[in-house]
């Protein structure tokens, strides 16, 4: 299964490193990533593969929620199929 992870918040050192390390720890592969700074806000979108993951998407969501509170950013996780359906024109 693939999922889309978005991260939005004030730009600061270590956001990519923190999220990437967490994903690597749970054997979640980053298939694609884009990031930018918009009006001083850090914005990142990742497509990740959970094929080899040692946790479920619900467990990932819980861990990322804890990380988002610690880092003072907003992190969301959505199944790729749901994301694609929501963004279809």
QUITA-V515746 format. One record per backbone hydrogen bond with DSSP energy under -0.5 kcal/mol. CO is the residue of the C=O (numbers start at 0). NH is the residue of the N-H. Records with the same first field share a line. If there is no record, write none. Layout:
CO: NH + NH
This chain:
0: 49
1: 79
2: 47
3: 77
4: 45
5: 75
6: 43
7: 73
8: 41
11: 14
13: 17
14: 18
15: 19
16: 20
17: 21
18: 22
19: 23
20: 24
21: 25
22: 25 + 27
23: 26
25: 53
26: 28
28: 30 + 48
31: 46
33: 44
35: 37 + 42
36: 38
37: 40
39: 10
40: 37
41: 8
42: 35
43: 6
44: 33
45: 4 + 47
46: 30 + 31
47: 2 + 49
48: 28
49: 52
55: 59
56: 60
57: 61
58: 62
59: 63
60: 64
61: 65
62: 66
63: 67
64: 68
65: 69
66: 70
67: 71 + 72
71: 9
72: 74
73: 7
75: 5
77: 3
78: 82
79: 83
80: 84
81: 85
82: 86
84: 87
